[in-house]
């Protein structure tokens, strides 16, 4: 019988953690910070998926299969941050591709084509799932800001399509939040100065 792996290893008790390639770095390292933010986004997206799946809404128009695919892609992005660029090939880490970006763009275009064109800014709110998608959107923007800052200091460190994907992803969450309100029959709240 195989021994069960332990949840805790004690190897991080002194504030260090290991990258995929084995390098030990501070838990305060910007690389660790970023993939922690990616993990937070993924967890928030898990909340959204659970809410959709247990809601009374017609979930067929809310794209749960794509949301699950996005969760997998967030793991791809996080794993690339968790591994030194020069070691990624030896671990056969997948990367976000232009196909992944296009899939998000197509989903945005499809949803947006079914919604009333915007004439005002939308305030976060309405249906509780819509509100949680706005949280996902803002966490995604934070990930994008940190990743962009990291990339500007470490040119070429991040796989090329990852930043594009994060940029489109926050737009997708926005449009999907509007669709949730639409499907739920909840009126959007507009900011009208």
N, C-alpha and C positions, 0 to 999 in steps of 0.2 A: 504494500500500500504506500502511496506517495504521501509525504507529509504536506499538510496544508501550509501555504505561505502565510506569513504573519502580515497583518496590516501595518504594524509598526516595526521599524528596523533599528531604531535608536541612532542611525547613522547621521541624522540631521540635528541631533541634540545640541550641537555647538554652532548652529546657524549656517551650516553649509549643506548643499545638496548636490546631487550628481546630474550632469547632463547625460544624454543618451550615449554619447561617446566615452563617458567615464570621467571627464574633467570635473573636478569639484569646484564649485563657485559659491559665493555668498548667496543666501536666500534673498538678500536685498539687491542682487544684480539686476540690471534693467531687463535682461533677457528673461529672467525668472518672473519678474514683475509682469511682463507682457503676456507670457503664456498663462499666468495666473488670471489675467484679465480675460483671455480667451476662454479659460475654463469657467469663469463667472458668466460670460455670455452664453456658453453652452448650457450651464445649469439654468439660467433664466429662460432659455429657449425650451428646456425640458418642462418647465412650469407651464409655458404657453401650450405646448403639445398636450400635456396632461389635461389642461383646462378645456381645450378644444374637444379632446376625445371623450370627456365626461360631461360636456355641455349638451343642451337641447338644440343647439344650432345645427343646421345642415352642414356638416363638416366637409362634404364633398367639394365645396367651392373654396375651402380654406387651406388646401394643399398640404395636409399632414405628411404625405410621402416626401414632398420636397423639403419640408421642415426637418424630417429625419435625415435626409441626405445632407442638409446644411449642417446638422450636428456632426455627422461624419467628417465633413469638410473642415469644420472647426478643429477637430482632432488632427487633421492633416496640417493645418496652420500651426497649431500648438506644438506638434511633434517636430516641425521644422525649426521652431524657435528653441526647442529643447535639445537640439543637436547642432554641433558645430558644422558650418557649411562644408568644410573639407571632409567631414566624416559621414555626411548624409548618404552618399553613394554606397558606402559599405553596409549601410543598414537598409538599403532599398526603400527609403522613405518616399511616399508618394508626394506629389506637389499639385497645387491648384493649377488648372489649365484654363486656356481661353474658352474651352467648352463649358467649364463650370461657370465662368463669368457670363457667357451667353445664355445659359439656362436661367440664371437669375434675371437677366435683362428681359428674356422672353416672358417670364412669369410676371414681372413688373408691367410690361406692356399689356399682357392679357388682363390682369386685374384692373389696371388703370382704364382700359377701354370699356370696362363694365361700370365704371363709377362716374358720377357727376363731376364735370371739370371744376377744379378749385378756383375760387375767386378771392378767397381769404385764407389766412393761415389757420391751421387746425390746432386747437388746444388738445393736449393729451387728455383722454377721458372717454366717456361713453360707456360701452360695454366693458366689463372687467377684463376680458381677454384683449380688447383693444388697448386698454390702459397698460397691460403687461407687455404688449407688443411695442408700445412707446418706450417702456423701460428697456426692452431688448434693443430698440433703435439707439437709445442714448448710450447704453453700454457698448454697443457696436462702434459708435462714433468715438468713444473713449479708447477702445482697442485700436482703432484706426489712427488716432492721434499719437498714441504711444508707439505704434509700429512705424508710422511715418517718421517720427523723431529718431527712433532707433536706426532706421534705414538711412536717414540723412547723415548720421554719424558713422555708419558702418556700410558704406556703399556696396551694394551687391550681396549683402548678407541674406536678405529675405528673398525667397523665390518671387520672380517678377509679377506673377498674376495675383499674388496674395493681397496686395494693397488694393488692386482693382476690385477684387472679390469683396473685401470688407466695405469698400465704398458703395458698391451696388447693394450689398446686403442690408445696410441701414435704410436705403431707399425702399427695398422690398418690404422691410418690416413696417415702414410708414404706410405704404399702399395696402398691405395686408391688414393693418389696423383699421383703415378706412373700410375695407371690405367686411371685416367683422362687424362693424357698426351697421353697415348696410344690410348684411344677412340677418343681424339681430334686430333690425327695425329700430335702432337707436339713433337719434338725431346727433349729428356731429356738432361740436361746440367750436365756434369760430372766434378768432381774435379780430375784432373790428375796432381799430383805433379811432 
